Amino acid sequence: MNDKLLYALIILGVAAGFAIPAFLGAWLWDKYKKSCVFALNSILVGYHLPEKGNIGEIHRVTFHTYYGILLLWVQTEHIIPFDPANVEPTAELLWALLKFNLKRGTSIRLGVIMPILSYLEYRSAIKTLRIHQLTDKQ
């Protein structure tokens, strides 16, 4: 067998050994990312925004969601408007987003502390809702 042909086959084998797993990994990441975005959108589509005509001032609360695998991860910031007179739908939405973080956010590199951070952010957002609810009643 010719030495050049042997070297070409070795180089081709090494390139295929790196290219096939990289392609497969990119394809799997894309499928996982689409499933996470679909799950997040199905949570958010059920939330009805408060209409500006019904309330005087629109208040907002911020919450972050996380999903990914090891080093590939995505953080999304959600700025959620709410009506201080009716905070229960917003509290339910925040609970659903927290559950999303607990299901999809624990496989990222900060997965060990992610449930704690997400729960603390959830508690802070609920506290903000309650404060606005109490000040609106006065």
Backbone torsions as a table, in degrees:
resi	resn	phi	psi	omega
1	MET	NA	143.3	-178.3
2	ASN	-71.4	138.5	-179.5
3	ASP	-63.3	-39.2	-179.8
4	LYS	-64.4	-38.8	178.4
5	LEU	-66.5	-39.9	178.2
6	LEU	-63.4	-44.9	177.9
7	TYR	-63.4	-38.8	179.1
8	ALA	-64.7	-41.7	177.8
9	LEU	-65.6	-37.9	177.4
10	ILE	-64.5	-46.3	179.8
11	ILE	-63.5	-41.6	178.7
12	LEU	-64.2	-40.4	178.0
13	GLY	-65.2	-41.4	178.2
14	VAL	-66.2	-43.3	179.1
15	ALA	-62.6	-42.3	178.5
16	ALA	-67.3	-34.2	178.6
17	GLY	-64.0	-30.0	176.5
18	PHE	-91.0	-36.3	-174.6
19	ALA	-71.6	-42.0	-176.7
20	ILE	-65.4	-48.3	176.3
21	PRO	-63.8	-35.2	178.7
22	ALA	-65.8	-43.3	178.4
23	PHE	-64.5	-44.1	179.4
24	LEU	-63.6	-41.8	178.2
25	GLY	-63.9	-41.9	178.5
26	ALA	-64.8	-39.6	179.3
27	TRP	-65.5	-44.0	179.1
28	LEU	-65.4	-40.0	177.7
29	TRP	-61.4	-42.3	179.9
30	ASP	-63.5	-42.8	178.5
31	LYS	-64.8	-41.6	179.3
32	TYR	-65.3	-42.8	-179.1
33	LYS	-63.6	-41.6	178.4
34	LYS	-64.8	-38.0	178.7
35	SER	-67.4	-36.8	177.9
36	CYS	-67.1	-43.4	179.4
37	VAL	-64.2	-40.0	177.3
38	PHE	-62.6	-44.2	179.6
39	ALA	-63.5	-40.9	179.7
40	LEU	-67.0	-42.0	178.7
41	ASN	-66.3	-34.8	178.4
42	SER	-68.1	-28.0	174.8
43	ILE	-72.7	-45.6	-173.9
44	LEU	-74.0	-26.8	-176.7
45	VAL	-69.1	-24.4	179.6
46	GLY	-78.8	-11.4	-178.2
47	TYR	-88.2	125.4	179.3
48	HIS	-97.4	124.3	179.6
49	LEU	-67.5	143.4	177.0
50	PRO	-68.8	140.7	178.9
51	GLU	-82.2	139.2	-174.4
52	LYS	-66.2	-27.0	-179.8
53	GLY	-70.8	-23.7	-177.1
54	ASN	-82.9	-23.5	-176.1
55	ILE	-128.4	157.9	-179.3
56	GLY	-73.9	-61.3	-177.2
57	GLU	-122.0	135.2	179.1
58	ILE	-86.5	125.2	176.1
59	HIS	-97.6	156.9	-177.9
60	ARG	-133.5	149.1	173.9
61	VAL	-131.2	145.8	-177.0
62	THR	-110.6	138.8	176.9
63	PHE	-143.8	144.1	-179.6
64	HIS	-110.9	140.0	172.5
65	THR	-116.8	151.0	-176.9
66	TYR	-133.1	140.4	170.3
67	TYR	-153.2	158.0	179.3
68	GLY	153.3	-174.8	179.7
69	ILE	-132.0	117.4	178.1
70	LEU	51.2	-108.3	-175.6
71	LEU	-85.7	-17.9	177.6
72	LEU	-92.4	107.3	-179.3
73	TRP	-146.9	156.8	-175.9
74	VAL	-127.3	132.4	173.9
75	GLN	-111.1	129.5	179.4
76	THR	-120.8	130.2	177.4
77	GLU	-96.5	128.9	178.6
78	HIS	-113.2	121.5	173.9
79	ILE	-103.6	110.2	-169.9
80	ILE	-107.1	115.7	174.5
81	PRO	-76.7	147.4	179.9
82	PHE	-147.9	158.3	177.4
83	ASP	-96.1	119.4	-178.5
84	PRO	-61.4	-23.2	179.6
85	ALA	-76.4	-21.1	-178.5
86	ASN	-140.8	86.9	-175.6
87	VAL	-94.9	-5.6	-176.4
88	GLU	-61.7	-42.9	177.0
89	PRO	-61.3	-36.7	179.0
90	THR	-69.7	-38.5	177.0
91	ALA	-64.0	-38.7	177.0
92	GLU	-66.0	-39.0	177.1
93	LEU	-64.1	-43.2	178.6
94	LEU	-63.0	-37.6	177.6
95	TRP	-64.6	-41.3	178.1
96	ALA	-64.8	-38.8	177.9
97	LEU	-68.1	-36.0	175.8
98	LEU	-63.6	-44.3	177.8
99	LYS	-62.0	-37.2	176.3
100	PHE	-60.5	-45.1	178.9
101	ASN	-62.2	-39.3	-179.1
102	LEU	-69.3	-31.2	179.2
103	LYS	-82.1	-46.1	-170.5
104	ARG	-102.3	-16.7	-174.2
105	GLY	-95.2	-5.0	-176.8
106	THR	-83.6	-8.6	-179.9
107	SER	-94.0	4.5	177.5
108	ILE	-86.9	176.9	-173.6
109	ARG	-66.0	-22.6	176.1
110	LEU	-97.8	23.5	-172.9
111	GLY	-59.1	-26.8	-178.7
112	VAL	-69.9	-40.1	-178.2
113	ILE	-99.8	-5.8	-177.5
114	MET	-60.1	-43.7	178.3
115	PRO	-60.4	-37.2	179.9
116	ILE	-67.7	-47.3	-179.9
117	LEU	-63.1	-41.4	-178.9
118	SER	-66.6	-40.8	178.7
119	TYR	-65.7	-40.0	178.0
120	LEU	-64.1	-38.9	177.1
121	GLU	-67.4	-37.4	176.7
122	TYR	-61.7	-46.9	179.4
123	ARG	-61.5	-40.2	178.2
124	SER	-63.9	-41.6	179.4
125	ALA	-66.9	-40.7	177.5
126	ILE	-64.0	-39.6	177.7
127	LYS	-62.6	-40.5	177.2
128	THR	-62.4	-42.4	177.7
129	LEU	-60.2	-46.6	-178.0
130	ARG	-65.4	-38.9	178.5
131	ILE	-62.3	-46.1	178.9
132	HIS	-66.5	-33.7	177.9
133	GLN	-66.4	-42.6	-179.9
134	LEU	-70.4	-39.9	-179.4
135	THR	-72.2	-26.1	178.9
136	ASP	-74.1	-28.6	-178.9
137	LYS	-75.6	-21.7	-176.8
138	GLN	-80.7	NA	NA
